[in-house]
Amino acid sequence: MSQTHFGFESVDERDKAQRVRGVFDSVAPKYDLMNDLMSLGLHRAWKAYAVAVADVRAGQQVLDIAGGTGDLARAFAQRVGAGGCVVHTDINLAMLAQGRERLLDAGLVLPTLACDAERLPFADARFDLVSVTFGLRNMTHKERALAEMCRVLKPGGRLLVLEFSQVAPPLQPLYDWYSFQVLPRLGRWVAGDADSYRYLAESIRMHPDQATLKAMMKAAGFGHVDVHDLAAGVVALHVGIRC
């Protein structure tokens, strides 16, 4: 029986996806508000930076994995135009529903699909760009998911992974205090759920650091990977180009 991590806890691999789903079922209604509070609004700048680096163009095909409430899908859709396509996906139905409603409110009707990033239901070489934002750390088999993302990209296509990463060492004590003392309390006060935000802090610590994730992307089939540290490494944007 294979084990994996759920935050700091060791769990059966078969149970992790269900437990992660429970976390996001709980936080979905307050997800955007909590993101604004937790990051002091910086998550919007991080996502805007990722969109700028993506440089998607009219007519291109984009897959947004773990797209949640649709921030990146909306931005990409505005850039690809009527001749392109943005597919908005998430494994969690509650998050997907929140995103679909927000996209509809913005006047956008995008293909919206519940799917597992480790088994993408798309043909080889289908997309010009794949993005995954604050979702990779929750996946059970990250290597498998990265290989799937590579598979569905066209040769020369790009993968953008925006994810929490390893903060610069001088900031580590302050960051740990904020993560383990402030975040759970904020989650309890605003979302009525301290445990999910404690898991968030733990899952960040268990996620591969910048260099490790870069090596994983290369092993998955990306010939070149750039790493952009944001907020002193609190977040990193990895950009991989498929061979």
C-alpha positions as CSV (number, residue, x, y, z in Angstrom):
1,M,0.0,0.0,0.0
2,S,1.7,3.2,-1.2
3,Q,1.8,6.3,1.0
4,T,1.9,9.9,0.1
5,H,1.6,13.2,2.1
6,F,-1.5,15.2,2.9
7,G,0.2,18.2,4.5
8,F,2.5,16.7,7.2
9,E,0.3,13.6,7.5
10,S,1.2,10.4,5.7
11,V,-1.9,8.9,3.9
12,D,-2.7,6.1,1.5
13,E,-2.3,7.4,-2.1
14,R,-5.8,6.3,-2.9
15,D,-7.2,8.6,-0.2
16,K,-5.3,11.9,-1.0
17,A,-7.5,13.1,-3.9
18,Q,-10.6,12.7,-1.8
19,R,-9.2,14.5,1.2
20,V,-7.9,17.4,-1.1
21,R,-11.4,17.5,-2.6
22,G,-12.8,17.9,0.9
23,V,-10.5,20.9,1.5
24,F,-11.6,22.7,-1.6
25,D,-15.3,21.8,-1.1
26,S,-15.0,23.6,2.2
27,V,-13.1,26.7,1.0
28,A,-14.7,27.3,-2.4
29,P,-17.4,29.8,-1.3
30,K,-14.7,32.1,0.4
31,Y,-11.8,31.2,-1.9
32,D,-11.3,34.5,-3.6
33,L,-11.9,36.6,-0.4
34,M,-9.4,34.4,1.5
35,N,-6.8,34.7,-1.3
36,D,-7.1,38.5,-1.1
37,L,-6.7,38.5,2.6
38,M,-3.9,35.9,2.8
39,S,-1.7,37.5,0.2
40,L,-2.8,41.1,0.8
41,G,-4.0,41.1,-2.8
42,L,-0.6,40.0,-4.2
43,H,-2.1,36.9,-5.8
44,R,-3.6,39.2,-8.4
45,A,-0.2,40.6,-9.3
46,W,1.4,37.1,-9.4
47,K,-1.4,35.9,-11.8
48,A,-1.1,39.0,-13.9
49,Y,2.7,38.4,-14.2
50,A,2.0,34.8,-15.3
51,V,-0.4,35.9,-17.9
52,A,2.1,38.5,-19.2
53,V,4.9,35.8,-19.4
54,A,2.5,33.4,-21.2
55,D,2.1,35.9,-24.1
56,V,-0.8,34.0,-25.6
57,R,-2.0,35.3,-28.9
58,A,-5.1,35.4,-31.0
59,G,-6.3,32.0,-32.2
60,Q,-4.2,29.9,-29.7
61,Q,-5.4,26.9,-27.8
62,V,-5.0,27.1,-24.0
63,L,-5.7,24.5,-21.2
64,D,-6.1,25.9,-17.7
65,I,-5.6,23.1,-15.1
66,A,-6.8,23.5,-11.5
67,G,-8.4,26.7,-12.9
68,G,-10.5,27.2,-9.8
69,T,-12.5,30.4,-9.9
70,G,-11.3,31.2,-13.4
71,D,-8.9,34.2,-13.0
72,L,-6.4,32.9,-15.6
73,A,-9.0,31.4,-17.9
74,R,-10.7,34.8,-18.1
75,A,-7.5,36.6,-18.9
76,F,-6.4,34.1,-21.5
77,A,-9.8,34.1,-23.2
78,Q,-9.5,37.9,-23.6
79,R,-6.2,37.4,-25.5
80,V,-7.0,34.4,-27.7
81,G,-10.2,35.9,-29.0
82,A,-13.0,34.3,-30.8
83,G,-10.6,32.3,-33.0
84,G,-8.9,30.6,-30.1
85,C,-10.1,28.4,-27.2
86,V,-9.5,28.3,-23.5
87,V,-10.5,25.1,-21.7
88,H,-11.2,25.7,-18.0
89,T,-10.7,22.6,-15.9
90,D,-10.5,21.5,-12.2
91,I,-10.8,18.2,-10.4
92,N,-13.1,19.8,-7.8
93,L,-16.7,20.4,-8.8
94,A,-17.3,23.1,-6.2
95,M,-14.4,25.2,-7.4
96,L,-15.3,24.5,-11.0
97,A,-18.9,25.8,-10.4
98,Q,-17.6,28.9,-8.7
99,G,-15.3,29.6,-11.7
100,R,-18.0,28.9,-14.3
101,E,-20.4,31.4,-12.5
102,R,-17.7,34.1,-12.5
103,L,-16.8,33.5,-16.1
104,L,-20.5,33.7,-17.1
105,D,-20.8,36.9,-15.1
106,A,-17.9,38.3,-17.2
107,G,-19.8,37.3,-20.4
108,L,-17.5,34.4,-21.2
109,V,-18.8,30.9,-22.1
110,L,-15.8,28.6,-22.0
111,P,-15.5,24.8,-22.2
112,T,-15.5,23.8,-18.6
113,L,-14.5,20.3,-17.6
114,A,-14.0,18.3,-14.4
115,C,-10.9,16.3,-15.0
116,D,-7.8,14.8,-13.2
117,A,-4.5,16.3,-14.3
118,E,-2.9,12.9,-14.0
119,R,-5.2,11.5,-16.7
120,L,-6.0,14.4,-19.1
121,P,-8.8,13.6,-21.6
122,F,-7.2,15.4,-24.5
123,A,-5.3,14.3,-27.6
124,D,-1.6,14.6,-27.9
125,A,-0.2,18.0,-29.1
126,R,-3.6,19.7,-28.6
127,F,-2.6,23.0,-26.9
128,D,-0.2,25.9,-27.4
129,L,-0.2,26.6,-23.6
130,V,-1.0,24.8,-20.4
131,S,-1.2,26.6,-17.1
132,V,-1.6,25.3,-13.6
133,T,-1.9,27.8,-10.8
134,F,-1.6,26.9,-7.1
135,G,-2.7,23.4,-7.9
136,L,0.3,21.2,-8.6
137,R,1.2,20.8,-4.9
138,N,-2.2,19.1,-4.3
139,M,-1.6,16.4,-6.9
140,T,-0.8,12.9,-5.7
141,H,1.7,12.0,-8.5
142,K,3.2,15.2,-9.7
143,E,5.6,13.5,-12.1
144,R,2.6,11.8,-13.8
145,A,0.7,15.1,-14.0
146,L,3.7,17.0,-15.5
147,A,4.1,14.2,-18.1
148,E,0.5,14.5,-19.1
149,M,0.8,18.3,-19.4
150,C,3.8,17.8,-21.7
151,R,1.9,15.2,-23.8
152,V,-1.0,17.5,-24.6
153,L,1.3,20.4,-25.6
154,K,2.3,21.0,-29.1
155,P,6.1,20.8,-29.8
156,G,7.4,24.2,-28.7
157,G,4.3,24.7,-26.5
158,R,4.7,26.1,-23.0
159,L,3.7,25.0,-19.5
160,L,3.3,27.6,-16.8
161,V,3.3,26.4,-13.2
162,L,2.6,29.2,-10.7
163,E,2.9,27.7,-7.2
164,F,4.0,28.5,-3.7
165,S,7.7,27.7,-3.3
166,Q,10.7,28.0,-1.0
167,V,11.0,31.5,0.6
168,A,14.4,33.1,1.0
169,P,16.1,31.9,4.2
170,P,16.2,35.2,6.1
171,L,12.4,35.4,5.8
172,Q,11.7,31.8,6.8
173,P,11.0,32.4,10.6
174,L,8.5,35.2,9.8
175,Y,6.9,33.2,7.0
176,D,6.6,30.1,9.3
177,W,4.9,32.2,12.0
178,Y,2.5,33.7,9.5
179,S,1.7,30.4,7.9
180,F,1.1,28.4,11.1
181,Q,-0.2,31.0,13.5
182,V,-2.0,33.6,11.3
183,L,-3.4,31.6,8.4
184,P,-5.4,29.0,10.4
185,R,-6.9,31.8,12.6
186,L,-7.8,33.8,9.5
187,G,-9.4,30.7,8.0
188,R,-11.5,30.1,11.1
189,W,-12.7,33.7,11.3
190,V,-13.5,34.3,7.7
191,A,-14.2,30.9,6.2
192,G,-15.1,29.0,9.4
193,D,-12.4,26.4,8.6
194,A,-9.0,26.5,10.3
195,D,-8.0,23.0,9.3
196,S,-8.1,23.6,5.6
197,Y,-5.7,26.6,5.9
198,R,-3.5,24.6,8.2
199,Y,-3.3,22.0,5.4
200,L,-2.4,24.8,3.0
201,A,0.6,25.8,5.1
202,E,1.7,22.2,5.4
203,S,1.3,21.4,1.7
204,I,3.5,24.3,0.8
205,R,6.3,22.9,2.9
206,M,5.9,19.5,1.3
207,H,6.0,20.8,-2.2
208,P,9.3,20.6,-4.2
209,D,11.5,23.6,-4.1
210,Q,12.4,25.6,-7.2
211,A,15.4,23.6,-8.3
212,T,13.6,20.2,-7.7
213,L,10.5,21.2,-9.6
214,K,12.7,22.4,-12.5
215,A,14.4,19.0,-12.6
216,M,11.0,17.3,-12.5
217,M,9.8,19.3,-15.4
218,K,12.8,18.5,-17.5
219,A,12.4,14.8,-16.6
220,A,8.8,15.0,-17.9
221,G,9.9,16.2,-21.3
222,F,10.5,19.9,-21.1
223,G,13.7,20.8,-22.9
224,H,14.1,24.2,-21.3
225,V,12.7,25.5,-18.0
226,D,12.9,29.1,-16.6
227,V,12.2,29.9,-13.0
228,H,10.9,33.3,-11.9
229,D,10.9,33.9,-8.1
230,L,8.2,36.2,-6.9
231,A,8.0,37.8,-3.4
232,A,11.4,36.5,-2.4
233,G,10.4,32.9,-3.3
234,V,7.1,32.8,-1.6
235,V,5.8,32.0,-5.1
236,A,7.7,30.8,-8.1
237,L,6.6,30.7,-11.8
238,H,8.2,27.8,-13.7
239,V,8.0,28.1,-17.5
240,G,8.8,24.9,-19.5
241,I,9.0,24.5,-23.2
242,R,8.1,21.2,-24.7
243,C,10.8,19.6,-26.9
